[in-house]
């Protein structure tokens, strides 16, 4: 199992309004994201046995748990979210599912993970809401292995309008598209 990440920069404590908003968003997600469709979506994103996965903007762990099942005990999932309550819910879901291969990270951008240590980054239903896209995508490129990929799923809005947000703000290149999921190759790693 990969080593625990160093303690990342922790975001400011969310306000009461943002905590209430998060709880309402979670309720909406609970009602709309159930069943085998979650695991199928994660599988379509290219997650498989033995991989290291970063679920960026993980929310309450709806995709972190299926990813952890798919990577199995030889793999690991890092679930990162800005909201401490979301990270706590993701950790709780993993424990309830009997999974020991999930670690949570609370951060507003930086992962604290080593360079080139992640096989797949899941950025599910989050790209449009990220204010510092260039900074976040730079961090995701840093942690991806050269043969890894970024999987972007778009729930709100047409993928044709949202997937280009990745290439416009970074050097990621669209490798393939599977319906509403875009798979992006990381920028080439510069030599010495």
C-alpha positions as CSV (number, residue, x, y, z in Angstrom):
1,X,0.0,0.0,0.0
2,X,1.4,3.5,-0.8
3,X,2.6,5.6,2.0
4,X,0.3,8.2,3.6
5,X,0.6,11.6,1.9
6,X,2.2,14.4,3.8
7,X,-0.2,16.7,5.4
8,X,-1.5,19.1,2.7
9,X,-2.4,22.7,3.1
10,X,-5.8,22.7,4.8
11,X,-8.5,25.2,3.6
12,X,-10.1,27.7,5.8
13,X,-13.0,26.4,8.0
14,X,-16.2,26.6,5.9
15,X,-18.9,29.0,6.9
16,X,-22.3,27.9,8.1
17,X,-23.8,28.8,4.7
18,X,-21.3,26.6,2.8
19,X,-21.9,23.7,5.3
20,X,-25.6,23.9,4.8
21,X,-25.1,24.1,1.0
22,X,-22.8,21.1,1.2
23,X,-25.5,19.1,3.1
24,X,-28.2,20.0,0.5
25,X,-25.8,19.1,-2.3
26,X,-25.2,15.7,-0.5
27,X,-28.9,15.0,-0.2
28,X,-29.3,15.7,-3.9
29,X,-26.4,13.4,-4.7
30,X,-27.8,10.6,-2.4
31,X,-31.0,10.6,-4.3
32,X,-29.4,10.7,-7.8
33,X,-26.4,8.4,-7.4
34,X,-27.3,4.9,-6.3
35,X,-26.6,1.4,-7.5
36,X,-24.3,-0.2,-10.0
37,X,-24.2,2.9,-12.2
38,X,-21.5,4.3,-9.9
39,X,-19.1,1.4,-10.3
40,X,-19.8,1.2,-14.1
41,X,-18.9,4.9,-14.4
42,X,-15.7,4.4,-12.5
43,X,-14.8,1.4,-14.6
44,X,-15.5,3.4,-17.8
45,X,-13.0,6.0,-16.4
46,X,-10.3,3.3,-16.7
47,X,-9.9,2.3,-13.0
48,X,-8.7,-1.3,-12.5
49,X,-6.9,-3.7,-10.2
50,X,-3.7,-2.5,-8.4
51,X,-3.9,1.2,-9.4
52,X,-3.5,4.3,-7.4
53,X,-6.4,6.6,-7.9
54,X,-7.0,10.2,-6.8
55,X,-10.7,11.1,-6.5
56,X,-10.4,14.9,-6.7
57,X,-13.3,16.9,-5.3
58,X,-14.6,13.5,-4.0
59,X,-17.7,14.9,-2.2
60,X,-19.0,12.3,0.2
61,X,-17.2,9.4,-1.5
62,X,-19.7,8.1,-4.0
63,X,-16.9,7.3,-6.5
64,X,-14.1,6.7,-4.0
65,X,-15.7,3.6,-2.6
66,X,-16.4,1.9,-6.0
67,X,-12.9,2.9,-7.1
68,X,-11.4,1.2,-4.0
69,X,-13.4,-1.9,-4.7
70,X,-12.1,-1.9,-8.3
71,X,-8.4,-1.3,-7.4
72,X,-8.6,-4.0,-4.7
73,X,-6.2,-4.5,-1.8
74,X,-3.1,-4.1,-4.1
75,X,-4.3,-0.5,-5.0
76,X,-5.1,2.6,-3.2
77,X,-7.6,5.5,-3.5
78,X,-7.0,9.0,-2.2
79,X,-10.2,11.0,-1.8
80,X,-9.7,14.7,-1.7
81,X,-12.2,17.4,-1.0
82,X,-12.2,21.1,0.1
83,X,-15.0,20.3,2.7
84,X,-13.9,18.5,5.8
85,X,-17.4,17.1,6.1
86,X,-17.1,15.6,2.7
87,X,-13.8,13.9,3.4
88,X,-15.2,12.6,6.7
89,X,-18.2,11.1,4.9
90,X,-15.9,9.5,2.3
91,X,-13.9,7.9,5.1
92,X,-17.0,6.7,6.8
93,X,-18.4,5.2,3.6
94,X,-15.1,3.3,3.0
95,X,-15.1,2.0,6.6
96,X,-18.7,1.0,6.3
97,X,-17.8,-1.0,3.2
98,X,-14.9,-2.7,4.9
99,X,-12.3,-1.0,2.7
100,X,-8.9,-0.2,4.2
101,X,-7.4,1.2,0.9
102,X,-8.9,4.7,1.1
103,X,-7.2,7.8,2.5
104,X,-8.7,11.2,2.7
105,X,-7.2,14.6,2.1
106,X,-8.7,17.9,2.9
107,X,-7.3,20.7,0.7
108,X,-8.4,23.5,-1.6
109,X,-5.9,22.5,-4.3
110,X,-2.6,20.7,-3.4
111,X,-2.7,17.0,-2.9
112,X,0.5,16.5,-0.9
113,X,1.1,13.4,-3.0
114,X,4.5,12.6,-4.6
115,X,5.2,13.4,-8.2
116,X,4.1,10.8,-10.8
117,X,2.4,8.6,-8.1
118,X,-1.1,8.3,-9.4
119,X,-2.5,6.1,-12.3
120,X,-5.9,7.7,-12.6
121,X,-7.4,11.0,-11.4
122,X,-11.2,11.1,-11.2
123,X,-12.5,14.6,-11.7
124,X,-16.2,13.9,-11.7
125,X,-18.8,16.6,-11.9
126,X,-16.3,19.2,-10.7
127,X,-14.4,20.9,-13.5
128,X,-16.9,23.7,-14.1
129,X,-16.9,24.7,-10.4
130,X,-13.1,25.0,-10.0
131,X,-12.1,28.6,-9.9
132,X,-8.3,28.0,-10.2
133,X,-8.5,25.5,-13.0
134,X,-4.9,26.2,-14.2
135,X,-3.5,25.6,-10.6
136,X,-5.6,22.5,-10.0
137,X,-4.9,20.9,-13.4
138,X,-1.2,21.7,-12.9
139,X,-1.3,19.8,-9.6
140,X,-3.1,16.9,-11.2
141,X,-0.6,16.7,-14.0
142,X,2.2,16.7,-11.4
143,X,0.9,13.7,-9.5
144,X,-0.1,11.6,-12.6
145,X,2.3,9.0,-13.8
146,X,3.4,9.6,-17.4
147,X,1.2,6.7,-18.6
148,X,-1.7,7.7,-16.3
149,X,-4.8,9.7,-17.2
150,X,-7.3,12.2,-16.0
151,X,-11.0,11.1,-16.3
152,X,-13.5,13.9,-16.4
153,X,-17.2,13.2,-16.1
154,X,-19.8,15.9,-16.7
155,X,-23.2,15.6,-15.1
156,X,-24.4,19.2,-15.5
157,X,-24.2,20.6,-19.0
158,X,-23.2,19.1,-22.3
159,X,-19.8,17.5,-22.4
160,X,-19.1,19.4,-25.6
161,X,-19.2,22.6,-23.6
162,X,-17.5,21.4,-20.4
163,X,-14.7,19.0,-21.5
164,X,-12.8,21.8,-23.4
165,X,-12.4,23.5,-20.0
166,X,-9.6,21.0,-19.3
167,X,-7.6,21.6,-22.5
168,X,-8.1,25.4,-22.4
169,X,-6.6,25.7,-18.9
170,X,-3.8,23.1,-19.2
171,X,-1.6,21.1,-21.5
172,X,-3.8,17.9,-21.0
173,X,-4.7,16.3,-24.3
174,X,-8.1,14.5,-24.9
175,X,-7.2,10.9,-25.6
176,X,-10.7,9.4,-25.9
177,X,-14.3,10.1,-25.0
178,X,-16.7,7.5,-23.8
179,X,-20.1,9.3,-23.9
180,X,-20.0,11.8,-21.0
181,X,-16.5,10.8,-19.8
182,X,-13.4,12.4,-21.3
183,X,-10.0,10.7,-20.8
184,X,-7.1,13.0,-20.9
185,X,-3.4,12.3,-21.2
186,X,-1.1,14.4,-18.9
187,X,1.3,16.9,-20.4
188,X,4.7,15.5,-21.4
189,X,7.1,15.6,-18.5
190,X,10.0,17.8,-19.4
191,X,13.4,16.3,-19.2
192,X,16.4,17.7,-17.2
